[in-house]
Amino acid sequence: MLQDLKFVYNSIDEFNDICSEVVYNLEISMIQLNIRSMNKKFSELYHFLHLLDLDFDVIVLSEIWSYNVSFHHNLLPNYTL
């Protein structure tokens, strides 16, 4: 299955099309994003994740910075920050 995936940049529509073909074969799904300040970019992250047709099992965010982390921990339901 990994050979069928093409690890290239995709538009959101392209990504959703690819996921619709392989989602039933996935055991775990993960996305990693460098967010560079959760305070500043949380709404962008939230909207981006809702555009995708895949609910990830794991979301890895780097460079979130440590300001207001306690505030953000409830903003993504079903995930633990």
C-alpha positions in Angstrom: 0.0 0.0 0.0 2.8 2.4 0.7 4.1 2.0 -2.8 0.7 3.2 -4.1 0.9 6.4 -2.1 2.7 9.2 -3.7 4.4 11.4 -1.1 4.1 14.7 -2.9 2.4 18.0 -2.3 -1.3 17.7 -3.0 -4.2 20.1 -3.0 -6.9 19.4 -0.4 -9.1 17.9 -3.1 -6.3 15.7 -4.3 -5.6 14.6 -0.8 -9.2 13.8 -0.1 -9.4 11.8 -3.4 -6.4 9.7 -2.4 -7.7 9.1 1.1 -11.1 8.0 -0.2 -9.3 5.2 -2.1 -7.1 3.9 0.8 -9.0 4.9 4.0 -10.4 1.4 4.5 -6.9 -0.2 4.5 -5.5 2.2 7.1 -4.7 0.9 10.5 -3.5 4.2 11.8 -3.5 7.7 10.4 -1.1 10.5 11.4 -0.4 14.1 10.2 2.6 16.2 11.3 2.5 20.0 10.9 4.9 22.7 11.9 2.4 25.2 13.3 4.8 27.9 14.5 2.7 29.4 17.3 -0.6 27.8 18.3 -1.8 31.1 19.6 -1.5 32.7 16.2 -2.5 29.9 13.9 -5.0 27.7 15.8 -8.0 28.8 13.7 -6.1 28.1 10.5 -5.2 24.6 11.8 -8.8 24.0 12.9 -10.2 25.0 9.5 -7.6 23.0 7.6 -8.3 19.8 9.5 -12.0 20.2 8.9 -11.4 20.5 5.1 -9.8 17.1 5.1 -12.0 14.0 4.8 -9.8 12.0 7.1 -10.0 12.1 10.9 -6.4 11.5 12.0 -5.7 9.1 14.8 -2.6 11.2 15.7 -1.9 14.9 15.1 1.7 15.9 15.7 2.3 19.7 16.0 5.7 21.1 16.2 6.8 24.5 17.3 3.5 25.2 19.1 5.4 27.3 21.7 4.4 27.0 25.3 2.1 30.0 25.7 -1.5 29.2 26.7 -1.1 25.5 26.1 -3.6 24.9 28.9 -6.1 27.0 27.0 -5.7 25.0 23.7 -6.0 21.6 25.2 -9.8 21.6 24.9 -10.0 23.0 21.4 -9.5 19.8 19.4 -12.1 17.4 20.7 -11.1 13.8 21.0 -7.4 14.6 21.1 -5.0 15.0 24.0 -2.5 17.8 23.9 
